[in-house]
Amino acid sequence: METSSLDLVYLDRDPLTDLPSAGICLKEDMRIAHGSAEVDGLITRTCLNFVELDAGIRRLHAELEEIRARARKKFYKAEAMAVGAA
């Protein structure tokens, strides 16, 4: 099973805005072509400053914490059922 890593995509000059932009993507989805980044799999919105990027990272962190909590409940419930069945 292959796992994914996250990476920063930073453009000194975004083609749409002519301003710097950044986002977080899945590392294997990042493509570099003709000196500009073409990004598939961006998991934050395109951010025009650090404050926006930081907010996107905080949102990802909150989502991961919620997923962890749900997984913990499911694993502990399955564990308790297995002990009860024994």
Distance bins in CASP14 RR format, pairs under 12 A and 6 or more apart:
PFRMAT RR
TARGET T0000
AUTHOR 0000-0000-0000
RMODE 2
METHOD distances of the structure
MODEL  1
2 26 0 0 0 0 0 1 0 0 0 0 0
2 27 0 0 0 0 0 1 0 0 0 0 0
2 28 0 0 0 0 1 0 0 0 0 0 0
3 26 0 0 0 0 0 1 0 0 0 0 0
3 27 0 0 0 0 0 1 0 0 0 0 0
3 28 0 0 0 0 1 0 0 0 0 0 0
4 24 0 0 0 0 0 1 0 0 0 0 0
4 25 0 0 0 0 1 0 0 0 0 0 0
4 26 1 0 1 0 0 0 0 0 0 0 0
4 27 1 0 0 1 0 0 0 0 0 0 0
4 28 1 0 0 1 0 0 0 0 0 0 0
4 29 0 0 0 0 1 0 0 0 0 0 0
4 30 0 0 0 0 0 1 0 0 0 0 0
4 41 0 0 0 0 1 0 0 0 0 0 0
4 43 0 0 0 0 1 0 0 0 0 0 0
5 24 0 0 0 0 0 1 0 0 0 0 0
5 25 0 0 0 0 1 0 0 0 0 0 0
5 26 1 0 0 1 0 0 0 0 0 0 0
5 27 1 0 1 0 0 0 0 0 0 0 0
5 28 1 0 0 1 0 0 0 0 0 0 0
5 29 0 0 0 0 0 1 0 0 0 0 0
5 30 0 0 0 0 0 1 0 0 0 0 0
5 43 0 0 0 0 0 1 0 0 0 0 0
6 23 0 0 0 0 1 0 0 0 0 0 0
6 24 1 0 1 0 0 0 0 0 0 0 0
6 25 1 0 0 1 0 0 0 0 0 0 0
6 26 1 0 0 1 0 0 0 0 0 0 0
6 27 1 0 0 1 0 0 0 0 0 0 0
6 28 0 0 0 0 0 1 0 0 0 0 0
6 29 0 0 0 0 0 1 0 0 0 0 0
6 30 0 0 0 0 0 1 0 0 0 0 0
6 41 0 0 0 0 0 1 0 0 0 0 0
6 42 0 0 0 0 0 1 0 0 0 0 0
6 43 1 0 0 1 0 0 0 0 0 0 0
6 44 0 0 0 0 1 0 0 0 0 0 0
6 56 0 0 0 0 0 1 0 0 0 0 0
6 57 0 0 0 0 1 0 0 0 0 0 0
6 60 0 0 0 0 1 0 0 0 0 0 0
6 61 0 0 0 0 0 1 0 0 0 0 0
6 64 0 0 0 0 0 1 0 0 0 0 0
7 22 0 0 0 0 0 1 0 0 0 0 0
7 23 0 0 0 0 1 0 0 0 0 0 0
7 24 1 0 0 1 0 0 0 0 0 0 0
7 25 1 0 1 0 0 0 0 0 0 0 0
7 26 1 0 0 1 0 0 0 0 0 0 0
7 27 1 0 1 0 0 0 0 0 0 0 0
7 28 0 0 0 0 1 0 0 0 0 0 0
7 29 0 0 0 0 1 0 0 0 0 0 0
7 30 1 0 1 0 0 0 0 0 0 0 0
7 31 0 0 0 0 0 1 0 0 0 0 0
7 32 0 0 0 0 0 1 0 0 0 0 0
7 37 0 0 0 0 0 1 0 0 0 0 0
7 39 0 0 0 0 1 0 0 0 0 0 0
7 41 0 0 0 0 0 1 0 0 0 0 0
7 42 0 0 0 0 0 1 0 0 0 0 0
7 43 0 0 0 0 0 1 0 0 0 0 0
7 44 0 0 0 0 0 1 0 0 0 0 0
8 21 0 0 0 0 0 1 0 0 0 0 0
8 22 1 0 0 1 0 0 0 0 0 0 0
8 23 1 0 0 1 0 0 0 0 0 0 0
8 24 1 0 0 1 0 0 0 0 0 0 0
8 25 0 0 0 0 1 0 0 0 0 0 0
8 26 0 0 0 0 0 1 0 0 0 0 0
8 27 0 0 0 0 1 0 0 0 0 0 0
8 30 0 0 0 0 1 0 0 0 0 0 0
8 37 0 0 0 0 0 1 0 0 0 0 0
8 39 0 0 0 0 0 1 0 0 0 0 0
8 42 0 0 0 0 0 1 0 0 0 0 0
8 43 0 0 0 0 0 1 0 0 0 0 0
8 44 0 0 0 0 1 0 0 0 0 0 0
8 47 0 0 0 0 0 1 0 0 0 0 0
8 50 0 0 0 0 0 1 0 0 0 0 0
8 53 0 0 0 0 1 0 0 0 0 0 0
8 54 0 0 0 0 0 1 0 0 0 0 0
8 56 0 0 0 0 0 1 0 0 0 0 0
8 57 0 0 0 0 1 0 0 0 0 0 0
9 20 0 0 0 0 0 1 0 0 0 0 0
9 21 0 0 0 0 1 0 0 0 0 0 0
9 22 1 0 0 1 0 0 0 0 0 0 0
9 23 1 0 1 0 0 0 0 0 0 0 0
9 24 1 0 0 1 0 0 0 0 0 0 0
9 25 1 0 1 0 0 0 0 0 0 0 0
9 26 0 0 0 0 0 1 0 0 0 0 0
9 27 0 0 0 0 1 0 0 0 0 0 0
9 29 0 0 0 0 1 0 0 0 0 0 0
9 30 1 0 0 1 0 0 0 0 0 0 0
9 31 0 0 0 0 1 0 0 0 0 0 0
9 32 0 0 0 0 1 0 0 0 0 0 0
9 36 0 0 0 0 0 1 0 0 0 0 0
9 37 1 0 1 0 0 0 0 0 0 0 0
9 38 0 0 0 0 1 0 0 0 0 0 0
9 39 1 0 1 0 0 0 0 0 0 0 0
9 40 0 0 0 0 0 1 0 0 0 0 0
9 41 0 0 0 0 1 0 0 0 0 0 0
9 42 1 0 0 1 0 0 0 0 0 0 0
9 43 0 0 0 0 0 1 0 0 0 0 0
9 44 0 0 0 0 1 0 0 0 0 0 0
9 45 0 0 0 0 0 1 0 0 0 0 0
9 46 0 0 0 0 1 0 0 0 0 0 0
9 47 0 0 0 0 1 0 0 0 0 0 0
9 53 0 0 0 0 0 1 0 0 0 0 0
10 19 0 0 0 0 0 1 0 0 0 0 0
10 20 1 0 0 1 0 0 0 0 0 0 0
10 21 1 0 0 1 0 0 0 0 0 0 0
10 22 1 0 1 0 0 0 0 0 0 0 0
10 23 1 0 0 1 0 0 0 0 0 0 0
10 24 0 0 0 0 0 1 0 0 0 0 0
10 25 0 0 0 0 0 1 0 0 0 0 0
10 30 0 0 0 0 0 1 0 0 0 0 0
10 36 0 0 0 0 0 1 0 0 0 0 0
10 37 1 0 0 1 0 0 0 0 0 0 0
10 39 0 0 0 0 0 1 0 0 0 0 0
10 46 0 0 0 0 0 1 0 0 0 0 0
10 47 0 0 0 0 1 0 0 0 0 0 0
10 48 0 0 0 0 0 1 0 0 0 0 0
10 49 0 0 0 0 0 1 0 0 0 0 0
10 50 0 0 0 0 0 1 0 0 0 0 0
10 53 0 0 0 0 1 0 0 0 0 0 0
11 17 0 0 0 0 1 0 0 0 0 0 0
11 18 0 0 0 0 0 1 0 0 0 0 0
11 19 0 0 0 0 1 0 0 0 0 0 0
11 20 1 0 0 1 0 0 0 0 0 0 0
11 21 1 0 1 0 0 0 0 0 0 0 0
11 22 1 0 0 1 0 0 0 0 0 0 0
11 23 0 0 0 0 1 0 0 0 0 0 0
11 25 0 0 0 0 0 1 0 0 0 0 0
11 30 0 0 0 0 0 1 0 0 0 0 0
11 32 0 0 0 0 0 1 0 0 0 0 0
11 35 0 0 0 0 0 1 0 0 0 0 0
11 36 1 0 0 1 0 0 0 0 0 0 0
11 37 1 0 1 0 0 0 0 0 0 0 0
11 38 0 0 0 0 0 1 0 0 0 0 0
11 39 0 0 0 0 1 0 0 0 0 0 0
11 42 0 0 0 0 0 1 0 0 0 0 0
11 46 0 0 0 0 1 0 0 0 0 0 0
11 47 0 0 0 0 0 1 0 0 0 0 0
11 48 0 0 0 0 0 1 0 0 0 0 0
12 18 0 0 0 0 0 1 0 0 0 0 0
12 19 0 0 0 0 1 0 0 0 0 0 0
12 20 1 0 1 0 0 0 0 0 0 0 0
12 21 0 0 0 0 1 0 0 0 0 0 0
12 22 0 0 0 0 0 1 0 0 0 0 0
12 35 0 0 0 0 0 1 0 0 0 0 0
12 36 0 0 0 0 1 0 0 0 0 0 0
12 37 0 0 0 0 0 1 0 0 0 0 0
13 19 1 0 0 1 0 0 0 0 0 0 0
13 20 1 0 0 1 0 0 0 0 0 0 0
13 21 0 0 0 0 1 0 0 0 0 0 0
13 35 0 0 0 0 0 1 0 0 0 0 0
13 36 0 0 0 0 1 0 0 0 0 0 0
13 37 0 0 0 0 0 1 0 0 0 0 0
13 48 0 0 0 0 0 1 0 0 0 0 0
14 20 1 0 0 1 0 0 0 0 0 0 0
14 21 1 1 0 0 0 0 0 0 0 0 0
14 22 0 0 0 0 1 0 0 0 0 0 0
14 23 0 0 0 0 0 1 0 0 0 0 0
14 36 0 0 0 0 1 0 0 0 0 0 0
14 37 0 0 0 0 1 0 0 0 0 0 0
14 39 0 0 0 0 0 1 0 0 0 0 0
14 46 1 0 0 1 0 0 0 0 0 0 0
14 47 0 0 0 0 0 1 0 0 0 0 0
14 48 1 0 0 1 0 0 0 0 0 0 0
14 49 0 0 0 0 0 1 0 0 0 0 0
15 21 0 0 0 0 1 0 0 0 0 0 0
15 34 0 0 0 0 0 1 0 0 0 0 0
15 35 0 0 0 0 0 1 0 0 0 0 0
15 36 1 0 0 1 0 0 0 0 0 0 0
15 37 0 0 0 0 0 1 0 0 0 0 0
15 38 0 0 0 0 1 0 0 0 0 0 0
15 39 0 0 0 0 0 1 0 0 0 0 0
15 46 0 0 0 0 0 1 0 0 0 0 0
16 36 0 0 0 0 0 1 0 0 0 0 0
16 46 0 0 0 0 1 0 0 0 0 0 0
16 48 0 0 0 0 0 1 0 0 0 0 0
17 46 0 0 0 0 1 0 0 0 0 0 0
17 47 0 0 0 0 0 1 0 0 0 0 0
17 48 1 0 0 1 0 0 0 0 0 0 0
17 49 0 0 0 0 0 1 0 0 0 0 0
18 48 0 0 0 0 0 1 0 0 0 0 0
19 46 0 0 0 0 0 1 0 0 0 0 0
19 47 0 0 0 0 0 1 0 0 0 0 0
19 48 1 0 1 0 0 0 0 0 0 0 0
19 49 0 0 0 0 1 0 0 0 0 0 0
19 52 0 0 0 0 0 1 0 0 0 0 0
20 46 0 0 0 0 0 1 0 0 0 0 0
20 47 0 0 0 0 1 0 0 0 0 0 0
20 48 1 0 0 1 0 0 0 0 0 0 0
20 49 0 0 0 0 1 0 0 0 0 0 0
20 50 0 0 0 0 1 0 0 0 0 0 0
20 52 0 0 0 0 0 1 0 0 0 0 0
20 53 0 0 0 0 0 1 0 0 0 0 0
21 36 0 0 0 0 0 1 0 0 0 0 0
21 37 0 0 0 0 1 0 0 0 0 0 0
21 39 0 0 0 0 0 1 0 0 0 0 0
21 42 0 0 0 0 0 1 0 0 0 0 0
21 44 0 0 0 0 0 1 0 0 0 0 0
21 45 0 0 0 0 1 0 0 0 0 0 0
21 46 1 0 1 0 0 0 0 0 0 0 0
21 47 1 0 0 1 0 0 0 0 0 0 0
21 48 1 0 1 0 0 0 0 0 0 0 0
21 49 0 0 0 0 1 0 0 0 0 0 0
21 50 0 0 0 0 0 1 0 0 0 0 0
21 52 0 0 0 0 1 0 0 0 0 0 0
21 53 0 0 0 0 1 0 0 0 0 0 0
22 37 0 0 0 0 1 0 0 0 0 0 0
22 39 0 0 0 0 0 1 0 0 0 0 0
22 42 0 0 0 0 0 1 0 0 0 0 0
22 44 0 0 0 0 1 0 0 0 0 0 0
22 45 0 0 0 0 0 1 0 0 0 0 0
22 46 1 0 0 1 0 0 0 0 0 0 0
22 47 1 0 1 0 0 0 0 0 0 0 0
22 48 0 0 0 0 1 0 0 0 0 0 0
22 49 0 0 0 0 1 0 0 0 0 0 0
22 50 0 0 0 0 1 0 0 0 0 0 0
22 51 0 0 0 0 0 1 0 0 0 0 0
22 52 0 0 0 0 1 0 0 0 0 0 0
22 53 1 0 1 0 0 0 0 0 0 0 0
22 54 0 0 0 0 0 1 0 0 0 0 0
22 56 0 0 0 0 0 1 0 0 0 0 0
22 57 0 0 0 0 0 1 0 0 0 0 0
23 29 0 0 0 0 0 1 0 0 0 0 0
23 30 0 0 0 0 0 1 0 0 0 0 0
23 37 0 0 0 0 1 0 0 0 0 0 0
23 39 1 0 0 1 0 0 0 0 0 0 0
23 41 0 0 0 0 0 1 0 0 0 0 0
23 42 1 0 0 1 0 0 0 0 0 0 0
23 43 0 0 0 0 1 0 0 0 0 0 0
23 44 1 0 1 0 0 0 0 0 0 0 0
23 45 1 0 0 1 0 0 0 0 0 0 0
23 46 1 0 0 1 0 0 0 0 0 0 0
23 47 1 0 1 0 0 0 0 0 0 0 0
23 48 0 0 0 0 0 1 0 0 0 0 0
23 49 0 0 0 0 0 1 0 0 0 0 0
23 50 0 0 0 0 0 1 0 0 0 0 0
23 52 0 0 0 0 1 0 0 0 0 0 0
23 53 1 0 0 1 0 0 0 0 0 0 0
23 54 0 0 0 0 0 1 0 0 0 0 0
23 55 0 0 0 0 0 1 0 0 0 0 0
23 56 0 0 0 0 1 0 0 0 0 0 0
23 57 0 0 0 0 1 0 0 0 0 0 0
23 60 0 0 0 0 0 1 0 0 0 0 0
24 30 0 0 0 0 0 1 0 0 0 0 0
24 39 0 0 0 0 1 0 0 0 0 0 0
24 41 0 0 0 0 1 0 0 0 0 0 0
24 42 1 0 0 1 0 0 0 0 0 0 0
24 43 1 0 1 0 0 0 0 0 0 0 0
24 44 1 0 1 0 0 0 0 0 0 0 0
24 45 0 0 0 0 1 0 0 0 0 0 0
24 46 0 0 0 0 0 1 0 0 0 0 0
24 47 0 0 0 0 1 0 0 0 0 0 0
24 52 0 0 0 0 0 1 0 0 0 0 0
24 53 1 0 0 1 0 0 0 0 0 0 0
24 54 0 0 0 0 0 1 0 0 0 0 0
24 55 0 0 0 0 0 1 0 0 0 0 0
24 56 1 0 0 1 0 0 0 0 0 0 0
24 57 1 0 0 1 0 0 0 0 0 0 0
24 58 0 0 0 0 0 1 0 0 0 0 0
24 59 0 0 0 0 0 1 0 0 0 0 0
24 60 1 0 0 1 0 0 0 0 0 0 0
24 61 0 0 0 0 0 1 0 0 0 0 0
25 31 0 0 0 0 1 0 0 0 0 0 0
25 32 0 0 0 0 0 1 0 0 0 0 0
25 37 0 0 0 0 1 0 0 0 0 0 0
25 38 0 0 0 0 0 1 0 0 0 0 0
25 39 1 0 1 0 0 0 0 0 0 0 0
25 40 1 0 0 1 0 0 0 0 0 0 0
25 41 1 0 1 0 0 0 0 0 0 0 0
25 42 1 0 1 0 0 0 0 0 0 0 0
25 43 1 0 0 1 0 0 0 0 0 0 0
25 44 0 0 0 0 1 0 0 0 0 0 0
25 45 0 0 0 0 0 1 0 0 0 0 0
25 46 0 0 0 0 0 1 0 0 0 0 0
25 60 0 0 0 0 0 1 0 0 0 0 0
26 39 0 0 0 0 1 0 0 0 0 0 0
26 40 0 0 0 0 1 0 0 0 0 0 0
26 41 1 0 1 0 0 0 0 0 0 0 0
26 42 0 0 0 0 1 0 0 0 0 0 0
26 43 1 0 0 1 0 0 0 0 0 0 0
26 44 0 0 0 0 0 1 0 0 0 0 0
26 60 0 0 0 0 0 1 0 0 0 0 0
27 39 0 0 0 0 0 1 0 0 0 0 0
27 40 0 0 0 0 0 1 0 0 0 0 0
27 41 0 0 0 0 0 1 0 0 0 0 0
27 42 0 0 0 0 0 1 0 0 0 0 0
27 43 0 0 0 0 0 1 0 0 0 0 0
28 39 0 0 0 0 0 1 0 0 0 0 0
28 40 0 0 0 0 1 0 0 0 0 0 0
28 41 0 0 0 0 1 0 0 0 0 0 0
29 37 0 0 0 0 0 1 0 0 0 0 0
29 38 0 0 0 0 1 0 0 0 0 0 0
29 39 1 0 0 1 0 0 0 0 0 0 0
29 40 1 0 1 0 0 0 0 0 0 0 0
29 41 1 0 1 0 0 0 0 0 0 0 0
29 42 0 0 0 0 1 0 0 0 0 0 0
29 43 0 0 0 0 1 0 0 0 0 0 0
30 36 0 0 0 0 0 1 0 0 0 0 0
30 37 1 0 0 1 0 0 0 0 0 0 0
30 38 0 0 0 0 1 0 0 0 0 0 0
30 39 1 0 0 1 0 0 0 0 0 0 0
30 40 1 0 0 1 0 0 0 0 0 0 0
30 41 0 0 0 0 1 0 0 0 0 0 0
30 42 0 0 0 0 1 0 0 0 0 0 0
30 43 0 0 0 0 0 1 0 0 0 0 0
31 37 1 0 0 1 0 0 0 0 0 0 0
31 38 1 0 1 0 0 0 0 0 0 0 0
31 39 1 0 0 1 0 0 0 0 0 0 0
31 40 1 0 0 1 0 0 0 0 0 0 0
31 41 0 0 0 0 0 1 0 0 0 0 0
31 42 0 0 0 0 0 1 0 0 0 0 0
32 38 1 0 0 1 0 0 0 0 0 0 0
32 39 0 0 0 0 1 0 0 0 0 0 0
32 40 0 0 0 0 0 1 0 0 0 0 0
33 39 0 0 0 0 0 1 0 0 0 0 0
33 40 0 0 0 0 0 1 0 0 0 0 0
37 46 0 0 0 0 0 1 0 0 0 0 0
39 45 0 0 0 0 0 1 0 0 0 0 0
39 46 0 0 0 0 1 0 0 0 0 0 0
42 53 0 0 0 0 0 1 0 0 0 0 0
42 56 0 0 0 0 0 1 0 0 0 0 0
42 60 0 0 0 0 0 1 0 0 0 0 0
43 53 0 0 0 0 0 1 0 0 0 0 0
43 56 0 0 0 0 1 0 0 0 0 0 0
43 57 0 0 0 0 0 1 0 0 0 0 0
43 59 0 0 0 0 1 0 0 0 0 0 0
43 60 1 0 0 1 0 0 0 0 0 0 0
43 63 0 0 0 0 1 0 0 0 0 0 0
43 64 0 0 0 0 0 1 0 0 0 0 0
44 52 0 0 0 0 1 0 0 0 0 0 0
44 53 1 0 0 1 0 0 0 0 0 0 0
44 54 0 0 0 0 0 1 0 0 0 0 0
44 55 0 0 0 0 1 0 0 0 0 0 0
44 56 1 0 1 0 0 0 0 0 0 0 0
44 57 1 0 0 1 0 0 0 0 0 0 0
44 58 0 0 0 0 0 1 0 0 0 0 0
44 59 1 0 0 1 0 0 0 0 0 0 0
44 60 1 0 0 1 0 0 0 0 0 0 0
44 61 0 0 0 0 0 1 0 0 0 0 0
44 63 0 0 0 0 0 1 0 0 0 0 0
45 52 1 0 0 1 0 0 0 0 0 0 0
45 53 0 0 0 0 1 0 0 0 0 0 0
45 55 0 0 0 0 1 0 0 0 0 0 0
45 56 1 0 0 1 0 0 0 0 0 0 0
45 57 0 0 0 0 0 1 0 0 0 0 0
45 59 0 0 0 0 1 0 0 0 0 0 0
45 60 0 0 0 0 0 1 0 0 0 0 0
46 52 0 0 0 0 1 0 0 0 0 0 0
46 53 0 0 0 0 1 0 0 0 0 0 0
46 56 0 0 0 0 0 1 0 0 0 0 0
47 53 1 0 1 0 0 0 0 0 0 0 0
47 54 0 0 0 0 1 0 0 0 0 0 0
47 55 1 0 0 1 0 0 0 0 0 0 0
47 56 1 0 0 1 0 0 0 0 0 0 0
47 57 0 0 0 0 1 0 0 0 0 0 0
47 58 0 0 0 0 0 1 0 0 0 0 0
47 59 0 0 0 0 0 1 0 0 0 0 0
48 55 0 0 0 0 0 1 0 0 0 0 0
49 55 0 0 0 0 0 1 0 0 0 0 0
49 56 0 0 0 0 0 1 0 0 0 0 0
50 56 0 0 0 0 0 1 0 0 0 0 0
50 57 0 0 0 0 0 1 0 0 0 0 0
51 57 0 0 0 0 0 1 0 0 0 0 0
51 58 0 0 0 0 0 1 0 0 0 0 0
52 58 0 0 0 0 0 1 0 0 0 0 0
52 59 0 0 0 0 0 1 0 0 0 0 0
53 59 0 0 0 0 0 1 0 0 0 0 0
53 60 0 0 0 0 0 1 0 0 0 0 0
54 60 0 0 0 0 0 1 0 0 0 0 0
54 61 0 0 0 0 0 1 0 0 0 0 0
55 61 0 0 0 0 0 1 0 0 0 0 0
55 62 0 0 0 0 0 1 0 0 0 0 0
56 62 0 0 0 0 1 0 0 0 0 0 0
56 63 0 0 0 0 1 0 0 0 0 0 0
57 63 0 0 0 0 0 1 0 0 0 0 0
57 64 0 0 0 0 0 1 0 0 0 0 0
58 64 0 0 0 0 0 1 0 0 0 0 0
58 65 0 0 0 0 0 1 0 0 0 0 0
59 65 0 0 0 0 0 1 0 0 0 0 0
59 66 0 0 0 0 0 1 0 0 0 0 0
60 66 0 0 0 0 0 1 0 0 0 0 0
60 67 0 0 0 0 0 1 0 0 0 0 0
61 67 0 0 0 0 0 1 0 0 0 0 0
61 68 0 0 0 0 0 1 0 0 0 0 0
62 68 0 0 0 0 0 1 0 0 0 0 0
62 69 0 0 0 0 0 1 0 0 0 0 0
63 69 0 0 0 0 0 1 0 0 0 0 0
63 70 0 0 0 0 0 1 0 0 0 0 0
64 70 0 0 0 0 0 1 0 0 0 0 0
64 71 0 0 0 0 0 1 0 0 0 0 0
65 71 0 0 0 0 0 1 0 0 0 0 0
65 72 0 0 0 0 0 1 0 0 0 0 0
66 72 0 0 0 0 0 1 0 0 0 0 0
66 73 0 0 0 0 0 1 0 0 0 0 0
67 73 0 0 0 0 0 1 0 0 0 0 0
67 74 0 0 0 0 0 1 0 0 0 0 0
68 74 0 0 0 0 0 1 0 0 0 0 0
68 75 0 0 0 0 0 1 0 0 0 0 0
69 75 0 0 0 0 0 1 0 0 0 0 0
69 76 0 0 0 0 0 1 0 0 0 0 0
70 76 0 0 0 0 0 1 0 0 0 0 0
70 77 0 0 0 0 0 1 0 0 0 0 0
71 77 0 0 0 0 0 1 0 0 0 0 0
71 78 0 0 0 0 0 1 0 0 0 0 0
72 78 0 0 0 0 0 1 0 0 0 0 0
72 79 0 0 0 0 0 1 0 0 0 0 0
73 79 0 0 0 0 0 1 0 0 0 0 0
73 80 0 0 0 0 0 1 0 0 0 0 0
74 80 0 0 0 0 0 1 0 0 0 0 0
74 81 0 0 0 0 0 1 0 0 0 0 0
75 81 0 0 0 0 0 1 0 0 0 0 0
75 82 0 0 0 0 0 1 0 0 0 0 0
76 82 0 0 0 0 0 1 0 0 0 0 0
76 83 0 0 0 0 0 1 0 0 0 0 0
77 83 0 0 0 0 0 1 0 0 0 0 0
77 84 0 0 0 0 0 1 0 0 0 0 0
78 84 0 0 0 0 0 1 0 0 0 0 0
78 85 0 0 0 0 0 1 0 0 0 0 0
79 85 0 0 0 0 0 1 0 0 0 0 0
79 86 0 0 0 0 0 1 0 0 0 0 0
80 86 0 0 0 0 0 1 0 0 0 0 0
END
